[in-house]
Amino acid sequence: MMNYKIKSRIWIEADDHVLLGHGRVKLLKSIEEYGSLSKAAKSLNMSYKKAWDLIDAINKSSEKPVVETAIGGKNGGGTNITKYGKKLIEAFEEINKKCWDFLDQQTSRIESL
């Protein structure tokens, strides 16, 4: 008997612009971990420009800021995920998990053919 698996990728759009997807959430979580866009980008083998462009797109597609940056100074700068951003990440991950759970349940439809 074959072992079937249904694959899918989800993303959230806002006014036909991508707000969140797997890669963007991964970047946001890395920013949360490192407190720095530069370090987050480096940890994901992504250029700073690419990371900045993604964060800019997320903030522009969102009703509220998802990421806030502080310019360097005496204590250095940093990048933080807002409370709203953390809630978005949580919602995306829950939706994604439920989607995968549903798809895993649907494999029986293929197996029963």
Sequence and secondary structure as in RCSB ss.txt:
>XXXX:A:sequence
MMNYKIKSRIWIEADDHVLLGHGRVKLLKSIEEYGSLSKAAKSLNMSYKKAWDLIDAINKSSEKPVVETAIGGKN
GGGTNITKYGKKLIEAFEEINKKCWDFLDQQTSRIESL
>XXXX:A:secstr
          EEEETTEEEEEHHHHHHHHHHHHHS HHHHHHHTT  HHHHHHHHHHHHHHSSS SEEEE  STT
  EEEE HHHHHHHHHHHHHHHHHHHHHHHHHHHHHT 
